[in-house]
Amino acid sequence: MFKNKFILITGCNKGIGRSTLEKFYALNANCIACVRKKNKEFNNYIKNKKRIAAYYFDLENEEEIKNNLNLITKTYKKIDILINNAAQLENSFFLATPINNIKKNFQINFFSQLLIIQIIAKKMMIQKKGNIINIGSTSGINGNYGRLAYSASKSALMNSTQVLAEELKKFNIRVNTVAPGMTDTDMIKINSKKLFIQEEMKKMSISRLAEPNEIANAISFLASDESSYMNGQTLIVNGA
């Protein structure tokens, strides 16, 4: 399905991003895997995989983003699909949260994502075709206690999807969002008490956390031509 397609994915080290990378690699895509820093396990995974190229940069560092993305756009003749997945989760009561922490969440979850889109979308405009998928969160729709920074930054990204879809449609570029519910990742486990997770699962019709590969399945659907009539939409995957 994705043979000869070039797909850029951020936050590939673990969780949803890692599962998404594995999914597209299995579907014969050429993957541009962006991660914050090198680690042995990730390097072992991509070793000898000729269709995966890794780039390392920190989403808090705009110069690193620009340098790496400009290198990517010069190296590859085309970028068919961009998947904005990398994220930061701040878990604290709002009145006890330093504003700088909220700014950090927005820098990683929103401003840096927009910067990446600006650079890659310009290449897609020349191609007159492209597909951008932002990874939001149901927290950006409903809000969660103690997660104002994360919820607000994800909400901003999801709202931007609709604006971008309108602005880029004339260039044959689609922009959509996948909004996962609670997913079995390190980020959720570290930032959520077991009792909170248990209470949330009771509210679901599918009473368990999502597996990262289940979110990757939704992402691959929006990345494929099977979703060709979808633009500016948010696909909620929350086990409701």
Summary of the structure (lengths in Angstrom):
residues: 240
radius of gyration: 17.1
end to end distance: 29.0
largest distance: 50.2
contacts: 791
relative contact order: 0.15
helix: 51%
strand: 17%
